[in-house]
Amino acid sequence: MRIKAVLGVLMALAVTACNAEAGSTKEALQDRIAELEEQKADLEQQLQEAQSAADEAQSAASELQDAVGRLDSENWRDVVPDIQSASDQVDSAVEDAKSAAEEQ
């Protein structure tokens, strides 16, 4: 959500910059537009990475829930190692999501 807000602000700044630089040359405005488009592309890439990390965390959490659910019907000695592994995957996915969010 922050990315969308930032994109909106960038676009507003672009419009404001265009109005403030009305006397500037066409080339200067084109350079500014290109710069803002590059910033937008960078932010979209960061958003995609953050969404991917969130999807991985959700998938890992689902695997953990499935493993815990198996305790009802399977021997706990067979299930506990899978729970530990799934828990490690959740931890890793959460750390990846945090890292992706911090890059933004």
Rosetta blueprint (number, residue, H / E / L):
1 M L
2 R H
3 I H
4 K H
5 A H
6 V H
7 L H
8 G H
9 V H
10 L H
11 M H
12 A H
13 L H
14 A H
15 V H
16 T H
17 A H
18 C H
19 N H
20 A H
21 E L
22 A L
23 G L
24 S L
25 T L
26 K H
27 E H
28 A H
29 L H
30 Q H
31 D H
32 R H
33 I H
34 A H
35 E H
36 L H
37 E H
38 E H
39 Q H
40 K H
41 A H
42 D H
43 L H
44 E H
45 Q H
46 Q H
47 L H
48 Q H
49 E H
50 A H
51 Q H
52 S H
53 A H
54 A H
55 D H
56 E H
57 A H
58 Q H
59 S H
60 A H
61 A H
62 S H
63 E H
64 L H
65 Q H
66 D H
67 A H
68 V H
69 G H
70 R H
71 L H
72 D H
73 S L
74 E L
75 N L
76 W H
77 R H
78 D H
79 V H
80 V H
81 P H
82 D H
83 I H
84 Q H
85 S H
86 A H
87 S H
88 D H
89 Q H
90 V H
91 D H
92 S H
93 A H
94 V H
95 E H
96 D H
97 A H
98 K H
99 S H
100 A H
101 A H
102 E H
103 E H
104 Q L
